Amino acid sequence: MLMPLPEESILARRAEIVAALRRIVPGEGVIDSKAERRAYECDALTAYRALPLVVVLPETTEQVVAVLRYCSEAGVKVVPRGSGTSLSGGALPLEDAVLLAMGKFKRILDIDIENRCVVVQPGVTNLAITHAVQDQGFYYAPDPSSQIACSIGGNVAENSGGVHCLKYGLTTNNVIGIEFITIEGEVIRVGGKHYDAAGYDLLGVMVGSEGLLGVVTEVTVRILPKPPGARALLIGFPSIEQAGDCVADIIGHGIIPGGMEMMDRAATHAAEAFVHADYPLDAEALLIVELDGCVAEVHHLVDAVEGIAAAHGANSVRTSHSEEERLLFWAGRKAAFPAVGRLSPDFYCMDGTIPRRRLSEVLLRIRQMEGQYGLRVANVFHAGDGNLHPLIMYDANKPGELERAEEFGNDILRLCVEVGGVLTGEHGVGVEKRDLMGTMFNEIDLNQQQRLKCAFDPQSLLNPGKMFPQLCRCAELGRVHVHGGQMRFADIPRF
Amino acid sequence: MRQTILRPADALQTAEIIARAAAENTPLEIRAGGSKQAFGRPVDAAHTLDLTHLAGILDYEPAELFISAKAATPLAQIREEIEAHGQMLAFEPPDWRTLLQAGGEPTLGGTVACNLAGPRRVRAGAARDHFLGFSAIDGRGDLWKAGGKVVKNVTGYDMCKLQAGAFGTLSVLLDCTLRLLPKPETSRSVIYFGLPDEEAVRVMAQALNSPHEVSAAAHLPAPISARASAAPDFPLDKSVTVLRLEGPRPSVAYRVEMLEAWHRPGLQLGEAESERLWLEIGSVQKFLGGTGSILWRVCTSPSAAPSVLHNVRNQIDGAEGFYDWGGGLLWIEIDPSVTDAGESIVRQAILRSGGHATLMRAGAGQRARIPVFQPLAGPLEALTRRIKNGFDPHGILNPGRMQQGI
């Protein structure tokens, strides 16, 4: 993966840029030493590293405004960063860019139970929101695996998901207002405690924009009442096909589970060895189905799902009878990534989405590719919404293995697109999938995305090198071209 | 200039018409069924681009929970198709034809372009939350696409959000893919009579905050509550607060019992009556919108809604209103003779609590003079204009529909 070459002229101005930032953010808020900058050289996509030009940790919105205004006027690039848990390299620094870390924005500003929302600063962690309201019976629904560490600002940038988004939606469906700062240092607020906003849905556009459009300084999220009960079913199947059919049939019965996860044999074995959840080791596919709601509903749905599982030839069905047991069922799934990490020095986590019905075909093709690339894969899958996470195991110390793993991953993502799916379900494009954008979009489609970028950031200073295979050329895109003399449909009335 | 209606047969012809309009700087009014033509500012265009022929379901796979259809496909056709498989558009698009005094068929594209949402907004969101992908033609005549057919998709910017609620001012939608959900097995409503507005909004908030999964909450002050045809036995002089519960039969029965135990027993409406009442609440005109009256649609913090309505009523004689979305949506009716259709009073009333007010129904003259949508200002307005200019540099797609020049 090639990143844009650092601009020599910016590197040469490093001392001047550091001094200017120190005038805005005093004391330890500007990190200049090489050793300390080293701590920020990558996010959770650790295969890519770069030493940031300088790291700045503002504490107030006014400081963010001043930093961005300075960078905009000085023509200096900016990479925003939350907790640095991106799996796609969204917060990968650039050697000629200021790394704008929002970690000091840690305050919960307003808990408004009556209007079912919480207003927080972007550095507050995802889980901290739930912790702040759980005593009153509420929670914040999107729950990415990194929720203990990832920040809500990063969730907004990436439109994070989690295991419960089949029923409760992604970040975009649960954020109702934001304040963000443009690269030119202008403060824009969209949404709030009310529904929707006037004008274009800029809130919807900002969510998932991977730090390319603006820097979020405040977030209003919707909180939900915690379901009174939840039970999980652990269902083992002798084949992936049967598990896939069972998933389709559950949905076909009008049931939207709180969560519906699948693991293949390799992932099941890895998880079992790690957490001892008593997973059935003879299963080719393991399904975890969580049903939540009032007691009567959970009881009713558990009966229904048990029946559907049996009809699809499940060879084991266990239903949780206590909260401890439910959490144990989940423990293996939630630990699947570190569990696979124990089997291999390194692994590469993919994130495509496919139509559910193509699952067994896609897993079969991945198995064939394992032979072709000489690398093993364990699969975990948000079965309810078709989001597939193949974990490709490799050893970065063996020459060529990282490249082989990446090529393998790219083939998997191309396959996802080929069967009617998409490149990324919840991890974002970042640098990781940037060069594959052309498999889903043609040049005109990508130009439209770039036009949106140009409206927000005409100099292309915010997080360049991410999401798009080519840097944005706003002047060129803005040029008006005229379709002259193409009278293909002479019978249409002329103006 | 002669008014022309251009009715392309397919996507290519549509692109050709738009490209030509761009070359000649000729603004187009975009329409499909025409049922929401009176929603928004009147468009200043001599020509109409009528998409009626771009209709038909393209791809429907019940097990995958999505449907793709051409933009001008009648919503009724989509409903018929998906209801046969026990599915629904969860955002419950309301039928505003009577309200807007329009004929024509509501279509999928129009529903998305106006980002409609019905009473289930409180649980299921708006059209934006279910809009998965599209193809469209921008103001240059270029055909483009974004999104996909799967729910979980973060590949590139979420252009669906940008198109939903853009009223056709950025691109002309050709086909849309929407997420579907299973239709609940049954539904029931619980009604409380006689609550004053403040208390009703508090009860609705508590109900929505309860674990009983209330899927809609509305409050109809007296005397407009008595206009419901759904339930002939509503008393004339008492307000009506309605809470809806949906789901599997045993679950709904249990939750109704729990809800009544939690608050107090109310009047229960069975499935058929409940459905009728919520259709009437969503489509508004049964309660408000007598001939020629002005209607405002106000979204503010739910808890502030009663004071907003009281504020307006104190200043405008005869103003009436009711609450949906647990107070998050306020419909206000005003006599047409009121200066500026009450704009300054209505918009002043939400200044402190935040939100936005839309002049939902008024004569074309008033909708041209008075900002229909909450005016944008400062950097937000500048950004909005840059976005418009990026997608429609000649300003030919529904110009002025949302704001002057947008």
HADDOCK unambig.tbl for C-alpha pairs under 7 A between the chains (distance, minus, plus):
assign (segid A and resid 114 and name CA) (segid B and resid 205 and name CA) 5.96 0.50 0.50
assign (segid A and resid 114 and name CA) (segid B and resid 303 and name CA) 6.72 0.50 0.50
assign (segid A and resid 115 and name CA) (segid B and resid 301 and name CA) 6.76 0.50 0.50
assign (segid A and resid 115 and name CA) (segid B and resid 302 and name CA) 6.18 0.50 0.50
assign (segid A and resid 115 and name CA) (segid B and resid 303 and name CA) 6.43 0.50 0.50
assign (segid A and resid 159 and name CA) (segid B and resid 154 and name CA) 6.89 0.50 0.50
assign (segid A and resid 173 and name CA) (segid B and resid 129 and name CA) 6.24 0.50 0.50
assign (segid A and resid 186 and name CA) (segid B and resid 379 and name CA) 6.59 0.50 0.50
assign (segid A and resid 188 and name CA) (segid B and resid 379 and name CA) 6.82 0.50 0.50
assign (segid A and resid 188 and name CA) (segid B and resid 380 and name CA) 6.20 0.50 0.50
assign (segid A and resid 193 and name CA) (segid B and resid 301 and name CA) 5.20 0.50 0.50
assign (segid A and resid 194 and name CA) (segid B and resid 299 and name CA) 5.90 0.50 0.50
assign (segid A and resid 194 and name CA) (segid B and resid 300 and name CA) 4.66 0.50 0.50
assign (segid A and resid 194 and name CA) (segid B and resid 301 and name CA) 4.59 0.50 0.50
assign (segid A and resid 194 and name CA) (segid B and resid 302 and name CA) 6.96 0.50 0.50
assign (segid A and resid 194 and name CA) (segid B and resid 328 and name CA) 6.25 0.50 0.50
assign (segid A and resid 194 and name CA) (segid B and resid 355 and name CA) 5.60 0.50 0.50
assign (segid A and resid 195 and name CA) (segid B and resid 299 and name CA) 6.10 0.50 0.50
assign (segid A and resid 195 and name CA) (segid B and resid 328 and name CA) 6.49 0.50 0.50
assign (segid A and resid 197 and name CA) (segid B and resid 355 and name CA) 6.88 0.50 0.50
assign (segid A and resid 197 and name CA) (segid B and resid 356 and name CA) 6.63 0.50 0.50
assign (segid A and resid 198 and name CA) (segid B and resid 356 and name CA) 6.14 0.50 0.50
assign (segid A and resid 198 and name CA) (segid B and resid 373 and name CA) 6.46 0.50 0.50
assign (segid A and resid 198 and name CA) (segid B and resid 374 and name CA) 5.75 0.50 0.50
assign (segid A and resid 200 and name CA) (segid B and resid 162 and name CA) 6.15 0.50 0.50
assign (segid A and resid 200 and name CA) (segid B and resid 165 and name CA) 6.45 0.50 0.50
assign (segid A and resid 200 and name CA) (segid B and resid 166 and name CA) 5.70 0.50 0.50
assign (segid A and resid 201 and name CA) (segid B and resid 161 and name CA) 5.94 0.50 0.50
assign (segid A and resid 201 and name CA) (segid B and resid 162 and name CA) 5.49 0.50 0.50
assign (segid A and resid 201 and name CA) (segid B and resid 165 and name CA) 6.99 0.50 0.50
assign (segid A and resid 202 and name CA) (segid B and resid 162 and name CA) 6.97 0.50 0.50
assign (segid A and resid 204 and name CA) (segid B and resid 158 and name CA) 6.93 0.50 0.50
assign (segid A and resid 204 and name CA) (segid B and resid 161 and name CA) 5.16 0.50 0.50
assign (segid A and resid 205 and name CA) (segid B and resid 157 and name CA) 6.52 0.50 0.50
assign (segid A and resid 205 and name CA) (segid B and resid 158 and name CA) 5.54 0.50 0.50
assign (segid A and resid 205 and name CA) (segid B and resid 159 and name CA) 6.79 0.50 0.50
assign (segid A and resid 205 and name CA) (segid B and resid 161 and name CA) 6.05 0.50 0.50
assign (segid A and resid 205 and name CA) (segid B and resid 162 and name CA) 6.19 0.50 0.50
assign (segid A and resid 208 and name CA) (segid B and resid 154 and name CA) 6.44 0.50 0.50
assign (segid A and resid 208 and name CA) (segid B and resid 157 and name CA) 6.27 0.50 0.50
assign (segid A and resid 208 and name CA) (segid B and resid 158 and name CA) 6.73 0.50 0.50
assign (segid A and resid 209 and name CA) (segid B and resid 157 and name CA) 5.38 0.50 0.50
assign (segid A and resid 225 and name CA) (segid B and resid 209 and name CA) 5.63 0.50 0.50
assign (segid A and resid 225 and name CA) (segid B and resid 210 and name CA) 6.18 0.50 0.50
assign (segid A and resid 225 and name CA) (segid B and resid 211 and name CA) 5.58 0.50 0.50
assign (segid A and resid 226 and name CA) (segid B and resid 211 and name CA) 6.51 0.50 0.50
assign (segid A and resid 227 and name CA) (segid B and resid 211 and name CA) 5.69 0.50 0.50
assign (segid A and resid 228 and name CA) (segid B and resid 211 and name CA) 6.25 0.50 0.50
assign (segid A and resid 248 and name CA) (segid B and resid 63 and name CA) 5.76 0.50 0.50
assign (segid A and resid 251 and name CA) (segid B and resid 63 and name CA) 6.54 0.50 0.50
assign (segid A and resid 252 and name CA) (segid B and resid 63 and name CA) 5.77 0.50 0.50
assign (segid A and resid 254 and name CA) (segid B and resid 182 and name CA) 4.76 0.50 0.50
assign (segid A and resid 294 and name CA) (segid B and resid 251 and name CA) 6.96 0.50 0.50
assign (segid A and resid 296 and name CA) (segid B and resid 250 and name CA) 6.21 0.50 0.50
assign (segid A and resid 296 and name CA) (segid B and resid 251 and name CA) 5.13 0.50 0.50
assign (segid A and resid 296 and name CA) (segid B and resid 254 and name CA) 6.45 0.50 0.50
assign (segid A and resid 297 and name CA) (segid B and resid 248 and name CA) 6.94 0.50 0.50
assign (segid A and resid 297 and name CA) (segid B and resid 250 and name CA) 6.68 0.50 0.50
assign (segid A and resid 297 and name CA) (segid B and resid 251 and name CA) 4.53 0.50 0.50
assign (segid A and resid 353 and name CA) (segid B and resid 152 and name CA) 6.63 0.50 0.50
assign (segid A and resid 355 and name CA) (segid B and resid 64 and name CA) 6.65 0.50 0.50
assign (segid A and resid 355 and name CA) (segid B and resid 150 and name CA) 6.63 0.50 0.50
assign (segid A and resid 356 and name CA) (segid B and resid 64 and name CA) 6.59 0.50 0.50
assign (segid A and resid 385 and name CA) (segid B and resid 151 and name CA) 6.46 0.50 0.50
assign (segid A and resid 385 and name CA) (segid B and resid 152 and name CA) 6.49 0.50 0.50
assign (segid A and resid 387 and name CA) (segid B and resid 152 and name CA) 6.64 0.50 0.50
assign (segid A and resid 421 and name CA) (segid B and resid 150 and name CA) 6.64 0.50 0.50
assign (segid A and resid 422 and name CA) (segid B and resid 148 and name CA) 6.97 0.50 0.50
assign (segid A and resid 422 and name CA) (segid B and resid 153 and name CA) 6.48 0.50 0.50
assign (segid A and resid 422 and name CA) (segid B and resid 155 and name CA) 6.95 0.50 0.50
assign (segid A and resid 423 and name CA) (segid B and resid 155 and name CA) 6.18 0.50 0.50
assign (segid A and resid 424 and name CA) (segid B and resid 153 and name CA) 5.87 0.50 0.50
assign (segid A and resid 424 and name CA) (segid B and resid 154 and name CA) 5.71 0.50 0.50
assign (segid A and resid 424 and name CA) (segid B and resid 155 and name CA) 5.50 0.50 0.50
assign (segid A and resid 425 and name CA) (segid B and resid 152 and name CA) 4.66 0.50 0.50
assign (segid A and resid 425 and name CA) (segid B and resid 153 and name CA) 4.23 0.50 0.50
assign (segid A and resid 425 and name CA) (segid B and resid 154 and name CA) 5.44 0.50 0.50
assign (segid A and resid 426 and name CA) (segid B and resid 152 and name CA) 6.71 0.50 0.50
assign (segid A and resid 426 and name CA) (segid B and resid 153 and name CA) 6.55 0.50 0.50
assign (segid A and resid 426 and name CA) (segid B and resid 154 and name CA) 5.79 0.50 0.50
assign (segid A and resid 428 and name CA) (segid B and resid 154 and name CA) 5.71 0.50 0.50
assign (segid A and resid 428 and name CA) (segid B and resid 155 and name CA) 6.47 0.50 0.50
assign (segid A and resid 429 and name CA) (segid B and resid 155 and name CA) 6.08 0.50 0.50
assign (segid A and resid 429 and name CA) (segid B and resid 156 and name CA) 6.92 0.50 0.50
assign (segid A and resid 444 and name CA) (segid B and resid 144 and name CA) 6.19 0.50 0.50
assign (segid A and resid 445 and name CA) (segid B and resid 144 and name CA) 5.10 0.50 0.50
assign (segid A and resid 445 and name CA) (segid B and resid 145 and name CA) 5.83 0.50 0.50
assign (segid A and resid 445 and name CA) (segid B and resid 146 and name CA) 6.92 0.50 0.50
assign (segid A and resid 449 and name CA) (segid B and resid 157 and name CA) 6.59 0.50 0.50
assign (segid A and resid 451 and name CA) (segid B and resid 390 and name CA) 5.60 0.50 0.50
assign (segid A and resid 452 and name CA) (segid B and resid 387 and name CA) 6.23 0.50 0.50
assign (segid A and resid 455 and name CA) (segid B and resid 383 and name CA) 6.37 0.50 0.50
assign (segid A and resid 455 and name CA) (segid B and resid 386 and name CA) 5.14 0.50 0.50
assign (segid A and resid 455 and name CA) (segid B and resid 387 and name CA) 5.38 0.50 0.50
assign (segid A and resid 456 and name CA) (segid B and resid 383 and name CA) 6.81 0.50 0.50
assign (segid A and resid 467 and name CA) (segid B and resid 156 and name CA) 6.64 0.50 0.50
assign (segid A and resid 478 and name CA) (segid B and resid 390 and name CA) 6.80 0.50 0.50
assign (segid A and resid 482 and name CA) (segid B and resid 23 and name CA) 5.67 0.50 0.50
assign (segid A and resid 483 and name CA) (segid B and resid 19 and name CA) 6.17 0.50 0.50
assign (segid A and resid 483 and name CA) (segid B and resid 23 and name CA) 6.58 0.50 0.50
